[in-house]
Amino acid sequence: MSVNLDTVRHIAKLARVRVEPAQAEALVGELNNILGWVEQLGELDTKDVPPMTSVVERGQPLREDRVTDGGDPEPVLRNAPDSAHGFFVVPKVVE
Amino acid sequence: MALIEGETGKWEMVIGLEVHAQVISNAKLFSGASTAFGATPNSQVSLIDAAMPGMLPVLNRECVAQAVRTGLGLKAKINLTSVFERKNYFYPDLPQGYQISQYQQPIVGEGVLTIDLPDGSTKDIGIERLHLEQDAGKSMHDQDPRRTFVDLNRSGVALMEIVSKPDIGSAEEAGAYIHKLRSILRYLGTCDGNMDEGSLRCDVNLSMRRPGEPLGTRTETKNVNSIRYVQQAIEYEARRQVEVLEAGGVIEQETRLFDARKGESRSMRSKEEAHDYRYFPDPDLLPLVLEQEFVDGLAAELPELPDEKKRRFMEDYGLSIYDAGVLVAEQANAAFYESVLAGGKRDPKLAANWVTVNYFGALNASGTDLDDAPVDAAKLGGLLDLIADGTVSSRLAKEVFEAMWESGKDAATIVEEKGLKQITDEGAIEAIVDKVIADNPGQVEQYSSGANPKVIGWFVGQVMKASQGKANPGTVNQILKRKLGG
């Protein structure tokens, strides 16, 4: 697997990261190096090995259905750059 | 399968629905914040829902149980192992920058939903899958010209996304599908089905093809939040696609946004690139592994569902498919009907007729619901008993019922107060008949000469009128025939 300049631009856009044209050129090489390195794993035969989703051998812990949290907007909003009337306020986004 | 007549021949609709049903639970899918509707902004938000750094999600057992119950109600395969994944996209009301959802391994696999069509027939619609996911927050765009306000109360509430197979062939079938799905969800108690409050939301996938040909390219119309709008959106999109195809164009696979005010949809071009969601298993959550006993326990507690109840009503009570369908659509209505029956030895068909026509009619007209209606099951049953034993005629029973509805009194009291008791005493009826015969020699002549045998009906009418509707019509008929020598 390898990426080209268009893919790098696309990924940057999806991640909302601004990448200057010169940086993008350099990133193609860097990302391909990383991908090549990871691809060494493909040399292992993992045909009958189920994907490992965690290093912890245990099931999903479950919580009881009780309201134990919320009820206080202040800490939720405290770090917001802007808020008003209990809402987060962001620049207008409309489809 | 509804065919659309285009300029160049017939077209067939292929529709699949994605329904987002909000799970009934006290707390959210991965946090302990409340799910209650209509609270003040951001008052039901934990730091997990606000995606503060370092916060970890912990799955709510009841939300899992609700998804399994729903899967069982849809006769679907329950997957004992399922995996939560991250669906990545940016939007201000999605603070995590991803939605925790299920993708390759949903909790519920294939099932089936039987829809009821207006002509009494049924059709099986395949269920593709059901998965659990988080809801997003709510953005308000119309409060300020330059700013958007975000409320995260809904953020993290559990949703079930229920995806149908593309087995739906018309707007009518789509409506029947949502009706039936909502009815099942309400029976199960897994979603309140309230479309006004957004507890049930629907996306429409639609493509057109020539009958018998392979599937065409589909579009997805979002934001259709009532059954009527779903049907409008389908009609609109089917027409639009036929026009494009017949003009030699191609359908773009795209997301469209329905505008309920205009009854139209428009392309959401901005969504296109964002469709690259880069799913991957959520490293904060282990695979969900269920024990078969857990599933069996839930299956054992499942209530009787609408289809089973309908079959039982038809078999045990001899009801028509239509009456049974009306009664089972809402669990509370079916329970009301059965409590009317339970109060005594009552004719199930007569009871069904009174419940569906007169009683539901009065509920609708007065805008009340079962819980605070002035006439309860016992009182309605009392009226049915008075009809059955001949105390009131069916015609006067309607008058009695109206008076019961207005006053809240029971049927026997109304009959007594208003003097509406049916006259079954032959002597009393005979006296009225004699008077009517004596007063109308002309009509008697018409009857006895054989010139107009139908005049007997007129006599019955006169006697009923003279008795203020209280005479038993059967007895009146008998006595008249005897007296007139018929």
Interface residues (C-beta under 8 A of the other chain):
Chain A: H10 K13 L14 R16 P51 T53 S54 V56 R58 G59 Q60 P61 L62 R63 E64 D65 R66 V67 T68 D69 G70 G71 D72 P73 P75 V76 L77 N79 D82 A84 H85 G86 F87 F88 V89 V90 P91 K92 V93 V94 E95
Chain B: S25 N26 A27 S31 G32 A33 S34 T40 P41 N42 S43 Q44 V45 S46 L47 I48 D49 A50 M52 V58 L59 N60 R61 E62 C63 V64 V83 N88 F90 Y91 P92 S139 M140 H141 D144 P145 R146 R147 T148 F149 V150 D151 L152 L257 M268 S270 K271 E273 A274 D276 R278 P281 P283 L285 L286 P287 L288 V289
